[in-house]
Amino acid sequence: MIVKNTKGIDEVYQRDTTQLGKGTYGEVSGCTHLETGQRRAVKIILRSKIKNWERFQTEVRILQTLVSD
């Protein structure tokens, strides 16, 4: 289950400085969840890059399905 995080990203994750990839809306880098130590990927999206809100929401829904155990 995915829940919305109400904290700032740097309060929850330690982000890596190395970029893993770049897409239409932003950049992807690795990170470590501060409480659990789990490694994850984080995509930083600049609001100024969002031109089509519906397309952006579709991308978010797709990314939310990529959860693994």
Residue, then its C-alpha position, 0 to 999 in steps of 0.5 A: m500500500i502506498v501512502k502519501n508522505t507529509k514530510g519533506i523528502d530530506e527528512v525521510y531519505q538520504r539521497d545519493t548524489t549520482q543521477l541514475g536517469k533522466g526523464t520528461y519531468g525530472e531526474v532519478s537518483g538512488c536513496t536510502h530510507l532513514e528509518t528502515g535503511q531500505r534502498r529505493a529510487v526517487k524521482i525529483i519532479l519540478r512543477s515548472k516542467i509539468k505542462n500536461w497535468e493529466r499526463f503527469q497524474t497518469e505517470v504517478r499512477i503508473l509509478q505507484t504500481l511499481v511497488s515490490d516486497 
